[in-house]
Amino acid sequence: MLPRSNLNARNWLLVAFAAIVNFTISPAHTGEPVIESVSSPVCQRGGQVQLRLEGEGFEGCQNIVFYSDKIRCVDFKVDSDYEMSAKIEADSDCAISNQPFRVLSKFGFSELRTLRITPFPVLSEESSGATKIKNTDGLTFRGVLESGDIDRYEVELKKGERLSVEVEAIRLGYELLDTVLKITDPRGSLVVRVDDDPLFQQDPVASLVAETTGQYIIEIHETNYQGGATSHYALHVGSFPRPSVVYPAGGPFGQDLEFELIGADGVRSTHSMSLPSSMHTGSSSPAKLQSEPFDFRPTSSSGTSVPTPLPFRLNDLAATRESEPNDSAEEAHNSSGFPAAFDGIIDFPGDVDWFRLSVPQSETGNQRLRIEVFADRVGSPIDTMVQLFDTDGQFVASNDDWGSHDSRVELMPTEQTEYFVVVSDKLGGGKPNSVYRVEARWVAPEVTAFLPRPDRVTQSSQVISVPQGNRVLKRVAVKREYFDGEVLLQFQGLPAGVHASPIIVPEDQFWVPAILQCDPTTELGGELVQLNASSALGDAIVKGGFEQTVDLVHSTADQLFNSVTVDRLPVAVTPSVPFRVDVVAPKAGLPVGGTMQLNIRVERKPGFNEPIRVTLPFLPPWVVSEASVVIPAGQNDGTFNLQARSQAVSRTWNLVAEGEVDLLSAEGDVAGLESRKVASDLTELKIVATPVRGKFSTLAGLPGSVIEATCSLDPTDKFSGTFTATLEGLPARITAEPVRVDASDRSIQFAIHCAKDAPLGTFERLQCRLSGQSNGQKVSYVVAEKTQLLVKEPGKLMRDEDGKLLSPLEALRKANSAPSSSPPAGSSSSENKSNTNK
């Protein structure tokens, strides 16, 4: 965030700018609040933390809203529009993870930020000198890396004691703080240096057993010794186990599992546990149970848990665990039924594991089979390659990466069959912690609702703010997997007084406009709202919920480093806006190739007379119009001129208009209205076939001549009224006066005047436009598109005896066949008699 002095300077600049363009703007932020930094974003489970937030728009704060009911804001204090503090309390059973939250003010919800919940007591680093760690039972330190900083921590260890250290910097979700972790022993020797890690990517982690008794020093710094006042990190230190992977990387519900914890150095320890009998995924889609990981938290002998879980696949699959040798088809391990899972390790470079998968015939005969590898997503260092062969050894399919470094193949077997599944490292690597898990099952149709983003790696347009007594537009979208069909979307849990009708997403679209409307007397506030999706698929109903991936930390080239997925969308009721926008329902359709005037009407509250800028945020394919229309101060009506290109498809579309105060031309006090948009209701726009068509014969003439042009008309019974016909596409110095046309006419007569200095050539973009009204709606139709006009110098146009214009080839043939006494080509008697087109 800018220092306070810079913020004040910026506000003075805004005021100065306002004076230049002659409108009034308040220095205070009047839009949705903005969180630029959060100090101390770490809290112990079952404890409290005092957060310090900096940003904009905190005046009028109502609450800090968490997505989990296990954590809450118990108190807050707003110091200014740019700074506030909040006391946060986490329950003893709050999930140990990043907990997303938003600030809710009277102007809506802020962007999303996270608070890290740790199982350990939380302390702050020493402001000067090394921070002394008094025990290794498990502690979390809050720290900040300024530019050039090297933060040091000292801990006394006895020989044989374990020390585990884990850094959270990028994973806190605030900055691209790429850290390096070093540990030196009592002799000053460097025993650990970690930059990146396969499990936590740019956040380093290390675990060691002390070889000597004495003081060990932990150092942490940014890779290039960069940083700043907002470069926060959390350092977890203790004797907790910190393996890199667990093997097997998955297991079935409700069973006792014997597993191994494997460190980055290959050291293994064997343990056992009873797996949960079920898992809540946060999704209403049963299919999500197949793809969401379970948080696996190994503990030390003293009961100390890891601060960050190991990814673990918990589902209903019967698994086969590999044992060497299984390096060929003859040594392949058989699956234990279907659906099935295989667990293995690429133990050494060049290791290849073979499995035999028995696939029954699907119930419908056309189900899709998915064979998916989990390695990168469970913290394994390998980049897998999966290959499929049939029982005759013939290649069937292969894959390297599918959305990550993990592999997946999908196919549609038509009968009961068997495949050899072969797993390897793409680069031929392998080591003792290179675990993987293969899962094979029929895929089920899935549907998910989300809000599409106008820009990547931003949080733009991911909150909804509905002014009292008004409407807003929000694009809502669906992701369909393994089915096609229209989807029904329904909001659930909207704030009292906010309404939205069910939304249909057509089969050939993935997003549609949604209009949310608020009653005038609704209280200010907000809720996290569910958006349910469903689709009828034969006799079955495919159901899904809302999932929004929120980008938190990114770099250049849209490279994303950290994100969080939430299952509800924020909807807030905000103060009223002194105007409403409506689209006047068209009385006629927009003809393909033609135009239509769309009327906009605004309703102003008494005393509000500022100009309003109106946009049509989306139009049907191949329909264009002005980018925006400004309704001047004190006026209530505006128009858009819609034009449908010839490629437009005849069908019915929903249209909506958005309006906001035009700040550049406003002259009064518009404080509190900056960037606050309202919307019309959805209005049907019908794109229709043109009711009349026309045709010209080829037009040709000489400079200084008048071409009598006839356009024949072929109307339908929907063509009625009186129109003005104009010729469009004429070159310079060639003109034609408009002609009045009635629906009963079957032709149009134009007199095309070619000046003496008219340009010569072939002009192929002429068309006739009929402008008038249909059912009281201003429209225009284009007839006789791409008509050709020839303007030639004398002697270059040739006609036959009937005055018909000859093509160059026809003229050549006529010249070659003419008697020697005939006039030369290009000077026929018909041209000499008249230079008018008949």
Summary of the structure (lengths in Angstrom):
residues: 838
radius of gyration: 36.2
end to end distance: 76.5
largest distance: 122.9
contacts: 2721
relative contact order: 0.07
helix: 6%
strand: 48%
